[in-house]
């Protein structure tokens, strides 16, 4: 009986010892691993930090001429084809302008009528009415002169007693009546020229002049000529096709002088500045790049598909003859180019509660070190303070374990 109890006790002790041994081995392994955390490192160094920003854009001519249909009608003739180089003043397209010519004749007749009406109102109405009133005024003036002469003669006779006071008084009344009649006629003559009627007639004349000029412009626009030497790069219409007024007829541009409308996401707008260098890529020519610069900053933020962007104009400095209008390109802008600054790999930077820090490797252990950062790009970050050139920083553990202050490490080559 005692032997059985002893054997049971011995078995339990062996099991307990085995478990304790495993636990001790596990703890020792953890300590051993913890004391030799394998890490990758980098050295803080003085160098140049270039920060790019990439986006997309659309190529467009610096100077573009768009011809639009001046009226709804038929394309009568096309004298050029797409891709053709044309000279300044060369005839490119004509539209059937028969109706436009009829409209011009009607506008001309309206102009002449408005001019005649204006001249008549300014002169004081119809000629026969003015002549009749002028004749009446002349007769009234003669009658007044005769009455005045009679009055003067009677006044002389009155001094000799040859005329009575009643005769003089009667003659005076006649003079007064003739003066009133003449004044009434003169007022009627002045009333013929009414300022309000003149203003209305002048407005009608101006409207008729504008209508005539507009009709002439339509005629001239029906014959489309190149305003400058360039290339006809777009002709969306064909001969004998009926087009609506305002429809695009063709585009002409100098394809050697192009620009790009670039669309920068809202957070990147603040990094842009005039004259920043730009490199342009086009998928159709993957081995070719074009150089340019920011020529106009975004003035507002717009909705562009699913993005909110600012439109910046990029001038192309190198020859752009290979770029076609309306093609989609990608652009890389150098938003920062810092010389001789302290930099470390971006992988070394950690941020906790908005405060940046790195882990320095000092005598085989990690030391958490607060830093002040500046510019950064996809690979590197500028360190303004907290580190010195030549100091070693940890990038990360090769076994995926987290870094921590005071941990002993082993640098992996």
FIMIMI-119821 format. One record per residue (C-alpha): residue number from 1; residue in one letter; x, y, z. Coordinates in nm, 4 decimals. Example, Ala and Ser with C-alpha at 12.3 -4.5 7.8 and 13.67 -1.06 7.14 Angstrom:
- 1 A 1.2300 -0.4500 0.7800
- 2 S 1.3670 -0.1060 0.7140
# end
This chain:
- 1 X 0.0000 0.0000 0.0000
- 2 X 0.2803 0.2383 0.0967
- 3 X 0.4641 0.1445 -0.2218
- 4 X 0.1638 0.2495 -0.4360
- 5 X 0.1366 0.5834 -0.2587
- 6 X 0.5074 0.6457 -0.3082
- 7 X 0.4853 0.5627 -0.6797
- 8 X 0.1907 0.7988 -0.7236
- 9 X 0.3769 1.0764 -0.5410
- 10 X 0.6831 1.0171 -0.7514
- 11 X 0.4828 1.0325 -1.0773
- 12 X 0.3169 1.3600 -0.9719
- 13 X 0.6528 1.5102 -0.8838
- 14 X 0.7975 1.4108 -1.2195
- 15 X 0.5052 1.5638 -1.4044
- 16 X 0.5263 1.8834 -1.2006
- 17 X 0.8981 1.9085 -1.2593
- 18 X 0.8498 1.8548 -1.6317
- 19 X 0.5900 2.1335 -1.6527
- 20 X 0.8095 2.3697 -1.4515
- 21 X 1.1039 2.2917 -1.6786
- 22 X 0.8961 2.3691 -1.9905
- 23 X 0.7796 2.6988 -1.8385
- 24 X 1.1369 2.7954 -1.7494
- 25 X 1.2546 2.7066 -2.0988
- 26 X 0.9715 2.9192 -2.2519
- 27 X 1.0556 3.2143 -2.0258
- 28 X 1.4231 3.1808 -2.1071
- 29 X 1.3450 3.1701 -2.4771
- 30 X 1.1301 3.4830 -2.4503
- 31 X 1.4022 3.6632 -2.2583
- 32 X 1.6625 3.5475 -2.5071
- 33 X 1.4543 3.6626 -2.8034
- 34 X 1.3656 3.9899 -2.6345
- 35 X 1.7264 4.0635 -2.5578
- 36 X 1.8309 4.0136 -2.9164
- 37 X 1.5508 4.1761 -3.1205
- 38 X 1.6788 4.1720 -3.4809
- 39 X 1.6314 4.5139 -3.6439
- 40 X 1.7114 4.6913 -3.9683
- 41 X 1.8779 5.0306 -3.9255
- 42 X 1.9706 5.3421 -4.1205
- 43 X 2.2054 5.6325 -4.0582
- 44 X 2.0865 5.9926 -4.0435
- 45 X 2.2668 6.1774 -4.3219
- 46 X 2.2969 6.5157 -4.4893
- 47 X 2.1480 6.5150 -4.8382
- 48 X 1.8945 6.6633 -5.0791
- 49 X 1.5214 6.6082 -5.0311
- 50 X 1.3017 6.6360 -5.3390
- 51 X 0.9263 6.6195 -5.2851
- 52 X 0.7126 6.5501 -5.5928
- 53 X 0.3361 6.5664 -5.6418
- 54 X 0.1675 6.3751 -5.9230
- 55 X -0.1669 6.4324 -6.0922
- 56 X -0.3397 6.4156 -6.4275
- 57 X -0.4153 6.6827 -6.6844
- 58 X -0.5425 6.7535 -7.0349
- 59 X -0.3372 6.9004 -7.3188
- 60 X -0.4754 7.2115 -7.4877
- 61 X -0.3395 7.4711 -7.7340
- 62 X -0.2102 7.7989 -7.5963
- 63 X -0.4057 7.9815 -7.8684
- 64 X -0.7103 7.8104 -8.0142
- 65 X -0.9639 7.9254 -8.2742
- 66 X -1.3086 7.7720 -8.2644
- 67 X -1.5426 7.8456 -8.5551
- 68 X -1.9133 7.8179 -8.4710
- 69 X -2.2122 7.8249 -8.7029
- 70 X -2.3511 8.1829 -8.7062
- 71 X -2.6980 8.0480 -8.7918
- 72 X -2.8804 7.7224 -8.8488
- 73 X -2.8080 7.6104 -9.2030
- 74 X -2.6147 7.3900 -9.4417
- 75 X -2.2363 7.3585 -9.4689
- 76 X -2.1872 7.4616 -9.8305
- 77 X -1.8171 7.3803 -9.8796
- 78 X -1.5174 7.2460 -9.6872
- 79 X -1.1813 7.3554 -9.8273
- 80 X -0.9495 7.1775 -9.5792
- 81 X -0.9113 6.8387 -9.4137
- 82 X -0.8277 6.7461 -9.0572
- 83 X -0.4554 6.7750 -8.9818
- 84 X -0.3906 7.0229 -9.2653
- 85 X -0.1620 7.3197 -9.2004
- 86 X -0.3201 7.6479 -9.3129
- 87 X -0.2035 8.0044 -9.3660
- 88 X -0.3465 8.3146 -9.2053
- 89 X -0.6549 8.4352 -9.3932
- 90 X -0.7014 8.1070 -9.5820
- 91 X -1.0648 8.0152 -9.6552
- 92 X -1.1572 7.7038 -9.4588
- 93 X -1.5344 7.6602 -9.4797
- 94 X -1.8439 7.8312 -9.6165
- 95 X -2.2097 7.8020 -9.5245
- 96 X -2.5135 7.8564 -9.7454
- 97 X -2.5821 8.2265 -9.6757
- 98 X -2.8821 8.2880 -9.9056
- 99 X -3.1162 8.3429 -9.6121
- 100 X -2.8545 8.5525 -9.4345
- 101 X -2.8310 8.7793 -9.7411
- 102 X -3.2092 8.8209 -9.7412
- 103 X -3.1918 8.9121 -9.3722
- 104 X -2.9204 9.1660 -9.4507
- 105 X -3.1371 9.3317 -9.7187
- 106 X -3.4268 9.3526 -9.4745
- 107 X -3.2021 9.5006 -9.2073
- 108 X -3.0718 9.7587 -9.4556
- 109 X -3.4239 9.8660 -9.5450
- 110 X -3.5084 9.8952 -9.1771
- 111 X -3.1996 10.1106 -9.1215
- 112 X -3.2934 10.3498 -9.3996
- 113 X -3.6482 10.3827 -9.2643
- 114 X -3.5229 10.4497 -8.9111
- 115 X -3.2798 10.7127 -9.0420
- 116 X -3.5599 10.8918 -9.2320
- 117 X -3.7865 10.8882 -8.9266
- 118 X -3.5126 11.0287 -8.7076
- 119 X -3.4309 11.3069 -8.9548
- 120 X -3.8010 11.4016 -8.9773
- 121 X -3.8487 11.4128 -8.5979
- 122 X -3.5341 11.6226 -8.5488
- 123 X -3.6476 11.8623 -8.8243
- 124 X -3.9941 11.9047 -8.6668
- 125 X -4.2270 11.6635 -8.8378
- 126 X -4.3495 11.6150 -9.1988
- 127 X -4.2253 11.8723 -9.4523
- 128 X -4.5732 11.9895 -9.5594
- 129 X -4.6700 12.0624 -9.2007
- 130 X -4.3504 12.2514 -9.1369
- 131 X -4.3870 12.4533 -9.4593
- 132 X -4.7464 12.5470 -9.3779
- 133 X -4.6514 12.6644 -9.0297
- 134 X -4.3561 12.8628 -9.1660
- 135 X -4.5872 13.0360 -9.4115
- 136 X -4.8300 13.1253 -9.1318
- 137 X -4.5454 13.2704 -8.9239
- 138 X -4.4297 13.4856 -9.2182
- 139 X -4.7832 13.6215 -9.2679
- 140 X -4.8178 13.6944 -8.8958
- 141 X -4.4877 13.8813 -8.8976
- 142 X -4.6018 14.0949 -9.1937
- 143 X -4.9348 14.1649 -9.0269
- 144 X -4.7588 14.2636 -8.7015
- 145 X -4.5270 14.4996 -8.8908
- 146 X -4.8194 14.6706 -9.0610
- 147 X -5.0054 14.7071 -8.7295
- 148 X -4.6976 14.8571 -8.5653
- 149 X -4.6551 15.1073 -8.8507
- 150 X -5.0197 15.2138 -8.8225
- 151 X -4.9803 15.2597 -8.4468
- 152 X -4.6708 15.4772 -8.4950
- 153 X -4.8486 15.6929 -8.7536
- 154 X -5.1557 15.7439 -8.5336
- 155 X -4.9377 15.8453 -8.2385
- 156 X -4.7839 16.1227 -8.4514
- 157 X -5.1230 16.2402 -8.5718
- 158 X -5.2479 16.2410 -8.2135
- 159 X -4.9889 16.5058 -8.1244
- 160 X -5.1371 16.7409 -8.3838
- 161 X -5.4953 16.6580 -8.2978
- 162 X -5.5507 16.4764 -8.6280
- 163 X -5.6148 16.1400 -8.4517
- 164 X -5.8231 16.0699 -8.1448
- 165 X -5.7025 15.8756 -7.8387
- 166 X -5.9566 15.6024 -7.9123
- 167 X -5.8017 15.5445 -8.2541
- 168 X -5.4549 15.5128 -8.0978
- 169 X -5.5899 15.2724 -7.8327
- 170 X -5.7553 15.0586 -8.0987
- 171 X -5.4312 15.0449 -8.3002
- 172 X -5.2424 14.9421 -7.9846
- 173 X -5.4844 14.6576 -7.9227
- 174 X -5.4318 14.5350 -8.2804
- 175 X -5.0529 14.5299 -8.2300
- 176 X -5.0924 14.3334 -7.9071
- 177 X -5.3230 14.0827 -8.0753
- 178 X -5.0843 14.0353 -8.3703
- 179 X -4.7908 13.9821 -8.1281
- 180 X -4.9846 13.7139 -7.9408
- 181 X -5.0766 13.5406 -8.2646
- 182 X -4.7142 13.5404 -8.3789
- 183 X -4.5915 13.4021 -8.0438
- 184 X -4.8505 13.1256 -8.0613
- 185 X -4.7328 13.0210 -8.4068
- 186 X -4.3672 13.0259 -8.2985
- 187 X -4.4473 12.8071 -7.9975
- 188 X -4.6264 12.5630 -8.2246
- 189 X -4.3151 12.5547 -8.4441
- 190 X -4.0923 12.4795 -8.1429
- 191 X -4.3315 12.2102 -8.0236
- 192 X -4.2832 12.0225 -8.3500
- 193 X -3.9389 11.9116 -8.2169
- 194 X -4.0372 11.7033 -7.9085
- 195 X -3.7320 11.5820 -7.7048
- 196 X -3.9138 11.2620 -7.6120
- 197 X -3.9956 11.1889 -7.9771
- 198 X -3.6340 11.2613 -8.0721
- 199 X -3.5079 11.0194 -7.8043
- 200 X -3.7414 10.7451 -7.9253
- 201 X -3.6416 10.8010 -8.2871
- 202 X -3.2715 10.7959 -8.1936
- 203 X -3.3124 10.4674 -8.0021
- 204 X -3.4935 10.3129 -8.2982
- 205 X -3.2143 10.4285 -8.5294
- 206 X -2.9454 10.2763 -8.3042
- 207 X -3.1366 9.9488 -8.2903
- 208 X -3.1646 9.9430 -8.6681
- 209 X -2.7916 10.0133 -8.7015
- 210 X -2.7080 9.7249 -8.4651
- 211 X -2.9387 9.4910 -8.6543
- 212 X -2.7706 9.5847 -8.9804
- 213 X -2.4202 9.5324 -8.8381
- 214 X -2.5274 9.1968 -8.6906
- 215 X -2.6619 9.0875 -9.0294
- 216 X -2.3316 9.1906 -9.1926
- 217 X -2.1360 8.9957 -8.9269
- 218 X -2.3418 8.6843 -8.9940
- 219 X -2.2549 8.7119 -9.3632
- 220 X -1.8838 8.7468 -9.2879
- 221 X -1.8928 8.4555 -9.0389
- 222 X -2.0516 8.2280 -9.2954
- 223 X -1.7120 8.2358 -9.4711
- 224 X -1.4684 8.0943 -9.2149
- 225 X -1.1044 8.2017 -9.2573
- 226 X -0.7987 8.1137 -9.0515
- 227 X -0.7167 8.3999 -8.8124
- 228 X -0.3544 8.2813 -8.7879
- 229 X -0.1257 8.0169 -8.9330
- 230 X -0.1819 7.6794 -8.7707
- 231 X -0.3220 7.3295 -8.8019
- 232 X -0.6874 7.2332 -8.8470
- 233 X -0.7030 6.9595 -8.5842
- 234 X -1.0780 6.9062 -8.5505
- 235 X -1.3615 6.9132 -8.8073
- 236 X -1.6793 6.7655 -8.6565
- 237 X -1.8991 6.8529 -8.9593
- 238 X -1.9108 6.7512 -9.3247
- 239 X -2.0075 6.9134 -9.6519
- 240 X -2.3872 6.9512 -9.7127
- 241 X -2.4552 6.8739 -9.3448
- 242 X -2.7267 7.0769 -9.1710
- 243 X -2.6037 7.2282 -8.8428
- 244 X -2.7742 7.4204 -8.5673
- 245 X -2.6751 7.7780 -8.4951
- 246 X -2.3801 7.7877 -8.2542
- 247 X -2.2582 7.4374 -8.3427
- 248 X -1.8811 7.3852 -8.3590
- 249 X -1.7562 7.3809 -8.7181
- 250 X -1.3787 7.3363 -8.6764
- 251 X -1.0743 7.4055 -8.4543
- 252 X -0.7448 7.5638 -8.5552
- 253 X -0.4345 7.5920 -8.3344
- 254 X -0.0572 7.6199 -8.3435
- 255 X 0.0331 7.2694 -8.2253
- 256 X 0.3944 7.3703 -8.1553
- 257 X 0.2782 7.5775 -7.8588
- 258 X 0.0697 7.3700 -7.6195
- 259 X -0.0154 7.3819 -7.2489
- 260 X -0.1707 7.1497 -6.9931
- 261 X -0.4670 7.2073 -6.7652
- 262 X -0.3615 7.0114 -6.4548
- 263 X -0.6045 6.8971 -6.1835
- 264 X -0.4506 6.8996 -5.8342
- 265 X -0.6347 6.7509 -5.5383
- 266 X -0.7363 7.0074 -5.2796
- 267 X -0.4771 6.9052 -5.0111
- 268 X -0.1917 6.9554 -5.2613
- 269 X -0.2911 7.3052 -5.3767
- 270 X -0.1146 7.4677 -5.0811
- 271 X 0.2166 7.3127 -5.1919
- 272 X 0.2038 7.4680 -5.5387
- 273 X 0.3834 7.7851 -5.6439
- 274 X 0.4393 7.9715 -5.9681
- 275 X 0.7277 7.8484 -6.1854
- 276 X 0.7634 7.5141 -6.0034
- 277 X 0.9193 7.2626 -6.2487
- 278 X 0.6885 7.0024 -6.4014
- 279 X 0.7631 6.6792 -6.5899
- 280 X 0.4895 6.5592 -6.8279
- 281 X 0.4314 6.1967 -6.9326
- 282 X 0.2033 6.0612 -7.2050
- 283 X 0.1221 5.6900 -7.2148
- 284 X 0.1250 5.6926 -7.5954
- 285 X 0.4966 5.7836 -7.5857
- 286 X 0.6281 5.6177 -7.2679
- 287 X 0.9931 5.6923 -7.3495
- 288 X 0.9367 6.0659 -7.4012
- 289 X 0.8969 6.3366 -7.1396
- 290 X 0.8218 6.7068 -7.1658
- 291 X 0.9395 6.9768 -6.9276
- 292 X 0.7222 7.2660 -6.8122
- 293 X 0.6390 7.4914 -6.5196
- 294 X 0.3381 7.6159 -6.3238
- 295 X 0.2194 7.9241 -6.5161
- 296 X -0.1109 7.9932 -6.3383
- 297 X -0.2198 7.8929 -5.9912
- 298 X -0.5654 7.7472 -5.9138
- 299 X -0.8200 8.0187 -5.8372
- 300 X -1.0940 7.7962 -5.6967
- 301 X -1.1786 7.4365 -5.6105
- 302 X -1.4195 7.2495 -5.8390
- 303 X -1.5833 6.9077 -5.8434
- 304 X -1.4005 6.6833 -6.0915
- 305 X -1.5700 6.3445 -6.1001
- 306 X -1.5213 6.2025 -5.7522
- 307 X -1.2444 6.4520 -5.6663
- 308 X -1.2268 6.8123 -5.5493
- 309 X -0.9466 6.9762 -5.7440
- 310 X -0.7901 7.3075 -5.8344
- 311 X -0.7077 7.3798 -6.1995
- 312 X -0.3483 7.4911 -6.2561
- 313 X -0.2159 7.5930 -6.5969
- 314 X 0.1162 7.4319 -6.6905
- 315 X 0.3237 7.5918 -6.9669
- 316 X 0.5291 7.3455 -7.1728
- 317 X 0.8880 7.4681 -7.2062
- 318 X 1.0174 7.2034 -7.4455
- 319 X 0.8872 7.1547 -7.8005
- 320 X 0.5377 7.0086 -7.7757
- 321 X 0.4646 6.9168 -8.1375
- 322 X 0.4106 6.5504 -8.0489
- 323 X 0.1369 6.6283 -7.7963
- 324 X -0.2145 6.6249 -7.9416
- 325 X -0.4940 6.8517 -7.8128
- 326 X -0.7326 6.6941 -7.5605
- 327 X -0.4974 6.4057 -7.4770
- 328 X -0.4738 6.2934 -7.1134
- 329 X -0.1306 6.3153 -6.9536
- 330 X 0.0244 6.2686 -6.6105
- 331 X 0.2341 6.5369 -6.4447
- 332 X 0.4946 6.5317 -6.1699
- 333 X 0.5552 6.8641 -5.9960
- 334 X 0.8544 6.9299 -5.7722
- 335 X 0.6838 7.0998 -5.4767
- 336 X 1.0006 7.1059 -5.2613
- 337 X 1.3723 7.0799 -5.3399
- 338 X 1.5771 7.1118 -5.0211
- 339 X 1.9567 7.1086 -5.0344
- 340 X 2.1913 6.9801 -4.7614
- 341 X 1.9328 6.8887 -4.4971
- 342 X 1.9329 6.6086 -4.2402
- 343 X 1.7213 6.3164 -4.3621
- 344 X 1.6295 5.9643 -4.2518
- 345 X 1.4125 5.7013 -4.4182
- 346 X 1.0449 5.7687 -4.3679
- 347 X 1.0128 5.4168 -4.2266
- 348 X 1.2065 5.5273 -3.9174
- 349 X 0.9496 5.7923 -3.8236
- 350 X 0.6787 5.7163 -3.5648
- 351 X 0.3977 5.9445 -3.4470
- 352 X 0.2060 5.9129 -3.1237
- 353 X -0.0644 6.1635 -3.0271
- 354 X 0.0635 6.3974 -3.2942
- 355 X 0.4229 6.3917 -3.1627
- 356 X 0.6919 6.2486 -3.3962
- 357 X 0.9836 6.0395 -3.2705
- 358 X 1.2432 5.7830 -3.3817
- 359 X 1.4256 5.4964 -3.2124
- 360 X 1.8015 5.5528 -3.1985
- 361 X 2.0272 5.2530 -3.1567
- 362 X 2.2641 5.3364 -2.8694
- 363 X 2.5041 5.0690 -2.7365
- 364 X 2.2839 4.7857 -2.8531
- 365 X 1.9568 4.9270 -2.7149
- 366 X 1.6694 5.1344 -2.8531
- 367 X 1.6296 5.4908 -2.7290
- 368 X 1.3042 5.6722 -2.8088
- 369 X 1.4037 6.0185 -2.9339
- 370 X 1.1547 6.3028 -3.0039
- 371 X 1.2257 6.4877 -3.3291
- 372 X 1.0979 6.7838 -3.5272
- 373 X 1.0206 6.7040 -3.8921
- 374 X 0.9997 6.9180 -4.2051
- 375 X 0.9340 6.8166 -4.5635
- 376 X 0.8867 6.4537 -4.6599
- 377 X 0.8374 6.2411 -4.9677
- 378 X 0.7529 5.8766 -5.0291
- 379 X 1.0898 5.7502 -4.9020
- 380 X 1.2587 6.0131 -4.6833
- 381 X 1.1755 6.2743 -4.4202
- 382 X 1.3602 6.5901 -4.3163
- 383 X 1.4674 6.6063 -3.9495
- 384 X 1.4923 6.9653 -3.8265
- 385 X 1.5923 6.8845 -3.4685
- 386 X 1.6423 6.5878 -3.2326
- 387 X 1.9002 6.3988 -3.4425
- 388 X 2.2511 6.4530 -3.5685
- 389 X 2.4171 6.3333 -3.8832
- 390 X 2.5714 5.9886 -3.8380
- 391 X 2.3351 5.8699 -3.5648
- 392 X 2.1759 5.5297 -3.6247
- 393 X 1.7981 5.4826 -3.6195
- 394 X 1.5937 5.1648 -3.6249
- 395 X 1.3619 5.1004 -3.9200
- 396 X 1.1814 4.7922 -3.7885
- 397 X 1.2255 4.4397 -3.6548
- 398 X 1.2888 4.1690 -3.9102
- 399 X 1.0679 3.9258 -3.7151
- 400 X 0.7712 4.1625 -3.7100
- 401 X 0.7926 4.2350 -3.3353
- 402 X 0.7127 4.5934 -3.2248
- 403 X 0.9913 4.8300 -3.1243
- 404 X 1.0054 4.9715 -2.7738
- 405 X 1.2161 5.2048 -2.5666
- 406 X 1.5058 5.0261 -2.3923
- 407 X 1.4837 4.7006 -2.5868
- 408 X 1.8183 4.5344 -2.6597
- 409 X 1.8628 4.4760 -3.0322
- 410 X 2.0817 4.3019 -3.2798
- 411 X 2.1469 4.4892 -3.6026
- 412 X 2.0743 4.2844 -3.9114
- 413 X 2.3029 4.3450 -4.2046
# end
